[in-house]
Amino acid sequence: MRGRFLPAALLGAALLSSPAQAAEAGCTWAETPIPAADTWGTTYVAAGTGTGNYAGSVHRVVNDQLVVELVLWTGTDEPGRTQQAPAGHHQASAVDQNAAGTVLVRAYPVDGTGAGAFRYHGLGGYEPLTGFKRVDPVAINDRGDVLGTVPGDKGTEAVVWPGDGAPPVVLDLPEDNHLVQATDLDNDGTVLLHLAKGPHLWRAGALTPLATPPGYRLTAATSLRGGLATGYTRGLDEVATYQGLLWADPANPEPIKGAAIGDEVNASGMVIGRDAAFADAVWQRTTFVDHFPANALPTRVFDDGSVLAERPGGYSAWRAACIGSN
């Protein structure tokens, strides 16, 4: 795929934590720093399993050349372990990771032609996503399906590689509603797309638009999980006020209270996004829960209730226990 918090009973098992931080809505936040990689360079954490394991990359410059290596973390007690790139490729980095630990990897051929995408199965090695010369990987779901984009005769096309090894499926879209962006992939195989006519869901060949509420325009959806989509729309007023949205029903978008942007949602309806002042915050479905600690920039929310966030000097996993929400 592509956080914030509820009462403690919905948060799952807590991570080992550093000293907690209190927030005005009654939440206590606990931070667990994620160590850097086991080699020098700048570490990036891109995704995780939702059970405390993470995937990312480390970047460094050697002899004026950028070097990028895939990095995996098993828990947060040890440095991330760098991994060899697929044979004949370099510049390998994690794009996404599913609950089983399979990592969606982008890598580039050493000969400089095209770009490759792979499922990385740890000891099982790399599995290339075949059928196309160039692939831009987007997301992997828990059954191993992969969403990506490829160059096509009529522009960029969205493709799904099924997790069962079946041939890739090029999504058939109407000519007057072409692909702008492939955005996310749910565990049941539903694909979130941004098309010329706005956000849509694709499943088994059928397209369903995500509706725009009256009085708004230029709607976008950013995340899809457990049948819930989140995103935002813009008002028709002179300042084009942003409003965060949640779709449990594609035809009936719900405004997220006090939100300008809904960035990502997990399967239980926890939403990370930004409030009217664009400060990072968390909601449960459409109800405001808390602001995120000011020293962290949330990037992913997982189904176990943990949030991956960038902080000065690295990344951390955050959890919150909340007395209530308003």
N, C-alpha and C positions, 0 to 999 in steps of 0.2 A: 503496500500500500504504500501511503503517504501519509499539549494535554492539560487535562486538568481533572478536578477531583470532587468526589462525592463522599457521603458518610463512609466511615472506615469499613463497614461490613461489605461494601461493594468494591473495595480496593484490591483484594487479594493479599497474598502474603507479602509482608514488608521486606524491603532490602535492608542490608546492613547500612547504617546511616551515620553521617556526620552530625554535629549539633544542629538541632532543629531550628526552623524559623517560623515565627508566628505571623499570621496575616489577618487583615481586618475583618474578614468574614468568618473567623472562627476556625480556620484551617491551620494545622501545623505541618510544615513542609520538612521533609528529610531528604538530604542530598547524599548520593553515593558517587564520588568521582570515578570516572572510567580512566584507567591508566593509559599512558601513551603507548605507541607501538614499541616493539623490541629492537628497533633500529632508529637511527636519527632521522629527523625530518619533521614536517608538520603533519599531525595526525588529524584525520577526519573520520567521524563515525556517522554512517549513513542510515543504518537500519538495525533491527534486532528481532529476536524470536518472541519477545513478550514473556520470556522466562529467564531473563538476565544475561543472555548471550547477545553479542553484537557483531556487526560487520562494517568495514569501512576501508580506508586506504591511508597510506603515508606518502607524502610528496617531498622530494628534495631535489636540488640541482647539483649535478655532478658534471664537471668539465663543460659547463654552460648548457647542459642538456637536462631536461626535466625527467626525473625517474618517479614512476608511480607504482606502488606495490599493494596488492590485496592484503588486508589485515583482518584477523578474526580474534574475538575475545570469547573465552569460555568463563563466564562470570566476570567479576570486576576485581578479583584479587591479584591478578597477574597482568603484566604487559600484554598487549595484543600481539599475536603471532603472525609474522609476515608469511605469505604463501607464494610459491612459485607461480608465474603466469602460465596460461595454457601453452602447449608446445607451438612454436612458431609465432607466438604473440608476445607483446609486452604492454606496459602501461595498464595493468589490470586493476580495476577498482570495483567496489561493491555498489550496486544500485538499490537493491532491496534484499530482504531475507524473510523466509517464512517461518512458521512455528516449529517446523521439523528441523530447522537449521540450514536448509538449502539456500544458497546465496545466488542471487542474480548478478552476474558479473559482466562488465563491459571491458573489452580488451582490443588492442589494435595489432594487425599483422606486422611482423618485423619488416616485411617488404614494402609497407606503407600503403597498401591498397585496401580500401574498404574499412569496415569495422566489424568486430565480432561480438556476439552475445553468448553467454554460457550459463548453464546451471552448474554450481560447484557443490559437490556432495561430500566434501571433506575427504575421508579416506577413499571414497569412491571416485574421486577425481573430477575432472571437467567433462561436462556433456555439452557439445556445441549445439546451438539452435540453428539448424541448417535450412537451406532453401533459398537464401538470399545473399547477395554479395555484401550488402551493408545493412546492419541492424542497429537500431537505437533502442535498447531495452528500457522498459518503463516500470513494470511491477511483476511480482510473483505472488500467487496466492497459496493457501495452505495445502492444496492438493497438487501443487507443482505446476499449474498452468502459468504461462508467461505471456504478458502483453508487451508488444513492442511496435515500432514503426519502421517502415522500409520505403525506399524510393519506388514509385510506381509510374506507369505510363501517363497517368493523369494527375501526378503530384504525390504527396506522401500518403501512404496507406497504413491502416492499423492491422496488425496480425496477432493471432493468439496461437501459441504452441501448447497443445494439451499436455497435461502432466502424465498421461498414460502412454505417451510416445506416438500417438496418432499424428498424421501430417499436419503442418501448420494450416490455420484457417485465415484467409484474407477476408476481412469484414467487408461485405457488400453494402455499399452506401449509395443513396440516390445521387445522381449527377448534380442536382440543384442543392444538395446539402452535404458538401464535401467535408473531409476531415480537416480541422484546424489543429487539434491536439488530442492525443490519447493520454488519458489522465490517470485512471486507476482501474483495478481489477478486484472484484469481490470473490469470496470463497466459493460461491455457487457458479462462477463463470461469467457473471454480469460484468460488462465493461462500461466504464464511465468515459464518455467522449465529449469533446467540445467541437461542435460542427459549425458550419456557416450560419445555421439558424439557432445556435445556442447549445446548451448542454443537453445531452441525451444519454439514455441507457441503451445498451445493445445486449441482447441475450438470444441465443439460438436463432439468429437471423432477423429478429424483430427489433425495431427501434421505438423507443418511448421517450418523448421530450420531458424534460424537467421544467415545470411551469414557472413563469414569472408572475409575482403577485401584482395586482392592479396598482398603477401609479409608479411603477418601476420599469427599468430597461437595462440592457447590457448585463444580463445575468450570467454568472459563471459558477460552476461546481468544481470543487477542489479535492474531494475525498469521498470514498465509498467503502462502507464496511457493514456487514450484517444487514444489508438492505436499507441502510441509512446513508444519505448523501448530505454533504454540507458544502456551503459556498457563500455567495453574496450576490447582491444586486445593487443597482444605483437608482436613486430617486430622480424624478423629473424636475426637482427644484433647481434653482440657479447654481447652488454649490454642489449639486450631484451627490447628495448624502448617501453613504454606503449603509446597507443593512445586511447583517449576516442571516443566512437561511439554513433550515434543516428540512430535508424531504424524507419523510417516512412513506408518503404517498406521492408519486411523481406529479400528480395533478394538483396537489395542495401543499405548497411551500409554507413552512411555519417560520415566522420571524424569531430569531434568537434574541432574547431580551437583552438590550444594551450592547449588542454586538454590531460592529461594522463589518467584520470578516469572520467567517467560519473557515478555519484552515484544515482541520483534520478531525475525523470522528473514529471512535472504536466501536466494537460490536455491541457494547452496553449503552451506547449513546453519549459517552463522554466526549465533549468537543473542546479542542483547543482553538483559540482564535484571538481576535483583537477587539477591544471595546471601542466606543465612539471616539475616544482620544487615541486610538491605535496602540493602547497598552495591552500586553499579553495577558490573557485571562482564560478561565476554564468555565464551562457550562455543563450541566447534565441535561442533555437534549436542548431545550430552549430556556432553561432556568439558570441564572447566574449562580456560580459557586464561589469563585475567588479569583483574585489577581495572582499571576505567577510571580515568584520572587524576582526582584528587579535586576539581579545580577546574572540572569539566565535567559536565553532565547530558545523557547521550545521548538523542536523540529518534528518530533514523532510522538504519537500516543499509542500505546499498546493495549491489547485486550486484557492484560493483567492489571491495568490501572497505573502502570508506570509511564513516565514521560522522559523521552530523550531530549536534552537541552544543551545547547552550546553555551559555554561560559568563558570568561577571560582565561586563556591558557589551555583550554581543552573542552571536554564534555563530561556531563554527569547524568545519572539517572535520578529522577525525583519522584517522590510519593507524598501524598498528603492524607492526613486524617482530619475530617471536618465535622464540627459539631452540628452544623446546619448550613443552609444556603438561603439566599434572598433573591 
